[in-house]
Amino acid sequence: MTQSPPPGAPRARIPGPQQPPAPYPRIRAGLWRQCLGGGLALWVLTAAVTYATKNTTLLPTLILLGGFLVPVTFVLWAYERHGRDLGVHLILGCFLVGGTLGVLGASVMEYYLLHPSLGMYVGVGLIEEAAKLGALMFVLRRQTRIRGLRAGLVLGATVGFGFAALESSGYAFNAAVSMKGVDLRALLETEILRGVLAPFGHGLWTAISGAVLLAYRRPNGRFRLAAPVLATYLGVSLLHALWDSTHGIAIWLVARLAGAGLDRNLFAQGYIPTPSDEQEHLFTMFSVGGLVLVSLAGVAWVRSLARRDPSWRNTP
């Protein structure tokens, strides 16, 4: 015979379908600002300690902080503003799994398919954008409810920023290693430059292609490679190729204006022998101006996609 609990005793909860599942963890508002400020302070402190102590065991810390700071900050901002209903688990999956798969897939394809040539930048753009888009599709293969422009913008940007974080860390490592030992100055310059440019690169391009991909996703979860999806992929690949080739295009333009002839080797080598002061100024103007134009084109494209989704406009 069962005994009833004494008065005032807490009742035992019986697990069952009537109890709602625990909610997904939420990221508090404004965390992206704290991440940016705190991460920047830690990066500066790590750089100062590394320089003062010449302790090379701090290099991985410095490389990871510099490579991941800006991408993680932008992912947190996108999640807080437009992606809270997607869940932290999906954001982490796209950033870590999607970014890693994108880097690995792009590296394998570039190794076997690309060779030094004038069209190499186009090949890099096509391969890397395909690898990131494929990684996004892999992460979302079982998430059949995830579709629409807004989800594509947020999750595509997350995969792109994961790719950018890993790629920037690799470039920083390569810059640090030289024939004379560790080049700390080159490492810091590389991380600063790539950190400033990170918002206008991989995250932006994959946000565009991811938005169109999920906008045309079927209700049953199958991805449609419709004409707009393929056209968008080719468009962001072209932006990617223009971004990567800006340096070479600037060299070519300076050589043309200087009457040095249209030597194709100048584009591949990336420099003009014994440039004058005027040529150096022209190169800076063309290279920086080219990056600005490509960035503005990408930002305008994202804004035009965001305007089509009412849920994006109604977020605070």
C-alpha positions as CSV (number, residue, x, y, z in Angstrom):
1,M,0.0,0.0,0.0
2,T,1.5,3.3,-1.1
3,Q,1.7,6.2,1.4
4,S,0.8,9.7,0.5
5,P,3.6,12.3,1.0
6,P,3.4,14.4,4.2
7,P,1.8,17.8,3.9
8,G,4.1,20.5,2.5
9,A,6.5,18.0,0.9
10,P,7.4,18.7,-2.7
11,R,5.7,16.5,-5.2
12,A,7.9,14.3,-7.4
13,R,7.8,15.3,-11.1
14,I,6.9,12.4,-13.4
15,P,8.9,12.6,-16.6
16,G,6.7,12.4,-19.6
17,P,5.5,14.2,-22.8
18,Q,3.5,16.6,-20.7
19,Q,6.6,18.4,-19.6
20,P,8.1,20.8,-22.1
21,P,11.8,20.3,-23.1
22,A,14.4,22.6,-21.6
23,P,14.9,25.7,-23.8
24,Y,18.0,26.1,-25.8
25,P,20.6,28.4,-24.1
26,R,20.3,32.0,-25.0
27,I,23.1,34.5,-25.6
28,R,22.5,37.7,-23.7
29,A,22.1,40.9,-25.7
30,G,25.3,43.0,-26.3
31,L,27.6,40.0,-25.9
32,W,29.2,40.8,-29.3
33,R,30.4,44.2,-27.9
34,Q,32.0,42.5,-24.9
35,C,33.6,39.9,-27.2
36,L,35.1,42.6,-29.4
37,G,36.4,44.7,-26.6
38,G,37.6,41.9,-24.4
39,G,39.1,39.9,-27.3
40,L,40.9,43.0,-28.6
41,A,42.4,43.7,-25.2
42,L,43.5,40.0,-24.8
43,W,45.1,40.1,-28.3
44,V,47.1,43.3,-27.5
45,L,48.2,41.9,-24.2
46,T,49.3,38.6,-25.8
47,A,51.2,40.5,-28.5
48,A,52.9,42.6,-25.9
49,V,53.9,39.6,-23.7
50,T,55.1,37.6,-26.7
51,Y,57.2,40.6,-27.9
52,A,58.7,41.2,-24.4
53,T,59.4,37.6,-23.5
54,K,60.2,36.1,-27.0
55,N,58.1,33.1,-25.9
56,T,57.2,31.2,-29.0
57,T,54.7,29.0,-27.1
58,L,52.4,32.0,-27.1
59,L,52.2,32.1,-30.9
60,P,49.2,29.7,-31.2
61,T,47.3,31.9,-28.7
62,L,48.1,35.1,-30.6
63,I,47.2,33.5,-34.0
64,L,43.9,32.1,-32.8
65,L,42.9,35.3,-31.0
66,G,43.7,37.4,-34.0
67,G,42.1,35.0,-36.5
68,F,38.9,34.4,-34.7
69,L,38.1,37.7,-33.0
70,V,36.4,39.6,-35.8
71,P,34.6,36.5,-37.3
72,V,33.2,35.5,-33.9
73,T,32.1,39.0,-33.1
74,F,30.1,39.3,-36.4
75,V,28.5,35.9,-35.9
76,L,27.4,36.9,-32.4
77,W,26.0,40.1,-33.8
78,A,24.1,38.3,-36.5
79,Y,22.7,35.8,-34.0
80,E,21.6,38.5,-31.5
81,R,19.9,40.6,-34.1
82,H,18.4,38.1,-36.6
83,G,19.0,34.5,-35.6
84,R,17.8,33.8,-32.1
85,D,15.2,31.4,-33.3
86,L,17.7,29.3,-35.1
87,G,19.4,28.1,-31.9
88,V,22.9,28.2,-30.6
89,H,23.6,24.6,-31.6
90,L,23.0,25.4,-35.3
91,I,25.1,28.6,-35.2
92,L,28.0,26.6,-33.6
93,G,27.6,23.8,-36.2
94,C,27.7,26.2,-39.1
95,F,30.7,28.1,-37.7
96,L,32.9,25.2,-36.6
97,V,31.8,22.2,-38.8
98,G,30.8,24.3,-41.9
99,G,33.9,26.5,-41.7
100,T,36.2,23.5,-41.3
101,L,34.6,21.5,-44.1
102,G,34.8,24.5,-46.4
103,V,38.5,25.0,-45.8
104,L,39.3,21.3,-46.2
105,G,37.2,21.0,-49.3
106,A,38.6,24.1,-50.9
107,S,42.2,23.0,-50.1
108,V,41.8,19.6,-51.7
109,M,40.1,21.0,-54.9
110,E,42.6,23.8,-55.3
111,Y,45.5,21.4,-54.9
112,Y,44.3,19.0,-57.6
113,L,42.5,21.4,-60.0
114,L,44.4,24.7,-60.0
115,H,47.7,25.6,-61.6
116,P,49.5,29.0,-61.8
117,S,47.8,31.0,-64.6
118,L,46.0,34.2,-65.2
119,G,42.7,32.5,-64.6
120,M,43.7,31.1,-61.2
121,Y,41.8,33.7,-59.3
122,V,38.6,32.7,-61.1
123,G,39.2,29.1,-60.2
124,V,39.8,30.0,-56.5
125,G,36.6,31.9,-56.4
126,L,34.6,29.1,-57.9
127,I,36.1,26.4,-55.7
128,E,36.0,28.2,-52.4
129,E,32.4,29.5,-52.9
130,A,31.3,26.0,-53.9
131,A,33.1,24.4,-50.9
132,K,31.4,26.8,-48.4
133,L,28.0,26.4,-50.0
134,G,28.4,22.6,-49.9
135,A,29.4,22.8,-46.3
136,L,26.3,24.8,-45.5
137,M,24.1,22.2,-47.2
138,F,25.8,19.4,-45.3
139,V,25.2,21.0,-41.9
140,L,21.6,21.7,-42.8
141,R,20.9,18.3,-44.4
142,R,18.7,17.1,-41.5
143,Q,17.3,20.6,-40.5
144,T,14.4,20.5,-42.9
145,R,12.6,23.3,-41.3
146,I,15.4,25.8,-41.9
147,R,14.7,27.8,-45.0
148,G,14.1,31.4,-46.1
149,L,16.2,34.4,-46.9
150,R,16.8,35.5,-43.3
151,A,18.0,32.0,-42.2
152,G,20.2,31.8,-45.3
153,L,21.8,35.2,-44.6
154,V,22.6,34.4,-41.0
155,L,23.8,30.8,-41.5
156,G,25.6,31.5,-44.7
157,A,27.5,34.3,-43.1
158,T,28.3,32.0,-40.1
159,V,29.8,29.4,-42.4
160,G,31.7,32.1,-44.3
161,F,33.1,33.6,-41.1
162,G,34.1,30.2,-39.8
163,F,36.0,29.7,-43.1
164,A,37.6,33.2,-42.7
165,A,38.7,32.5,-39.1
166,L,40.5,29.4,-40.0
167,E,42.0,30.8,-43.2
168,S,43.2,34.0,-41.4
169,S,44.9,31.8,-38.8
170,G,46.7,29.9,-41.5
171,Y,47.9,33.1,-43.2
172,A,49.1,34.5,-39.9
173,F,51.0,31.3,-39.2
174,N,52.6,31.5,-42.7
175,A,53.5,35.1,-42.1
176,A,55.2,34.3,-38.8
177,V,57.5,31.6,-40.2
178,S,60.5,32.9,-42.1
179,M,64.0,31.8,-43.0
180,K,65.4,33.9,-40.2
181,G,63.0,32.5,-37.5
182,V,59.7,33.9,-36.2
183,D,58.6,37.3,-37.8
184,L,56.3,38.7,-35.1
185,R,55.8,42.0,-37.0
186,A,54.6,40.2,-40.2
187,L,52.2,38.1,-38.1
188,L,50.7,41.1,-36.4
189,E,50.4,43.1,-39.7
190,T,48.7,40.1,-41.3
191,E,46.2,39.7,-38.5
192,I,45.4,43.4,-38.4
193,L,44.9,43.6,-42.2
194,R,42.7,40.5,-42.4
195,G,40.7,41.5,-39.3
196,V,39.8,44.8,-40.9
197,L,38.9,43.2,-44.2
198,A,37.1,40.1,-42.7
199,P,33.5,41.7,-42.7
200,F,33.7,42.3,-46.4
201,G,35.0,38.9,-47.6
202,H,33.9,35.3,-47.0
203,G,31.1,36.0,-44.5
204,L,29.5,38.5,-46.9
205,W,29.8,36.3,-50.0
206,T,28.4,33.2,-48.3
207,A,25.6,35.1,-46.7
208,I,24.5,36.1,-50.3
209,S,24.7,32.6,-51.7
210,G,23.2,31.0,-48.6
211,A,20.2,33.3,-48.6
212,V,19.3,32.4,-52.2
213,L,19.9,28.7,-51.6
214,L,17.6,28.6,-48.6
215,A,15.0,30.8,-50.2
216,Y,14.6,28.1,-52.9
217,R,14.7,25.2,-50.5
218,R,11.7,22.9,-50.8
219,P,9.4,22.3,-47.8
220,N,10.6,18.7,-47.5
221,G,14.1,20.0,-46.9
222,R,15.6,19.1,-50.4
223,F,17.8,21.8,-51.9
224,R,17.0,23.2,-55.3
225,L,19.8,24.2,-57.6
226,A,17.5,26.5,-59.4
227,A,18.7,29.1,-62.0
228,P,18.8,32.0,-59.4
229,V,20.9,29.8,-57.0
230,L,23.4,29.0,-59.7
231,A,23.5,32.6,-60.9
232,T,24.1,33.9,-57.4
233,Y,26.9,31.3,-56.9
234,L,28.6,32.6,-60.1
235,G,28.1,36.2,-59.0
236,V,29.7,35.8,-55.6
237,S,32.5,33.7,-57.2
238,L,33.1,36.7,-59.5
239,L,33.2,39.1,-56.5
240,H,35.6,36.7,-54.8
241,A,37.9,36.5,-57.9
242,L,37.9,40.3,-58.2
243,W,38.8,40.7,-54.6
244,D,41.7,38.3,-54.8
245,S,43.0,39.8,-58.1
246,T,42.8,43.5,-57.1
247,H,46.5,43.6,-56.4
248,G,47.4,42.2,-59.8
249,I,44.8,44.4,-61.6
250,A,46.2,47.5,-59.9
251,I,49.7,46.5,-61.1
252,W,48.4,46.0,-64.6
253,L,46.6,49.4,-64.6
254,V,49.7,51.2,-63.4
255,A,51.9,49.6,-66.0
256,R,49.4,50.6,-68.7
257,L,49.2,54.2,-67.6
258,A,53.0,54.4,-67.3
259,G,53.4,53.1,-70.9
260,A,55.3,50.1,-69.7
261,G,53.5,47.7,-72.0
262,L,50.9,45.0,-71.2
263,D,53.4,42.5,-69.8
264,R,51.3,39.5,-68.5
265,N,54.2,38.6,-66.1
266,L,53.5,41.8,-64.2
267,F,50.1,40.6,-63.2
268,A,51.5,37.2,-62.0
269,Q,54.6,38.6,-60.3
270,G,52.6,41.2,-58.4
271,Y,55.1,44.0,-58.6
272,I,56.7,46.6,-61.0
273,P,60.5,46.7,-61.1
274,T,61.9,50.0,-59.7
275,P,58.5,51.9,-59.5
276,S,58.5,55.7,-59.3
277,D,56.7,57.6,-56.6
278,E,53.9,58.4,-58.9
279,Q,53.5,54.7,-59.8
280,E,53.4,53.8,-56.1
281,H,50.7,56.3,-55.4
282,L,48.7,55.0,-58.4
283,F,49.0,51.4,-57.2
284,T,47.7,52.3,-53.7
285,M,44.8,54.2,-55.2
286,F,43.8,51.4,-57.6
287,S,44.3,48.5,-55.1
288,V,42.4,50.2,-52.2
289,G,39.8,51.6,-54.6
290,G,39.2,48.1,-56.1
291,L,38.7,46.5,-52.7
292,V,36.2,49.3,-51.7
293,L,34.2,48.8,-54.9
294,V,34.0,45.1,-54.5
295,S,33.0,45.5,-50.8
296,L,30.3,48.1,-51.7
297,A,28.9,45.7,-54.4
298,G,28.7,42.9,-51.8
299,V,27.1,45.1,-49.1
300,A,24.5,46.4,-51.6
301,W,23.7,42.9,-52.7
302,V,23.1,41.7,-49.1
303,R,21.0,44.8,-48.3
304,S,18.8,44.1,-51.4
305,L,18.2,40.5,-50.2
306,A,17.4,41.6,-46.6
307,R,14.8,44.0,-47.8
308,R,12.8,41.2,-49.4
309,D,12.3,39.4,-46.0
310,P,9.8,41.2,-43.7
311,S,11.2,39.3,-40.6
312,W,14.6,40.8,-41.2
313,R,13.2,44.3,-41.2
314,N,11.1,43.8,-38.1
315,T,14.0,42.7,-35.9
316,P,15.2,45.2,-33.3
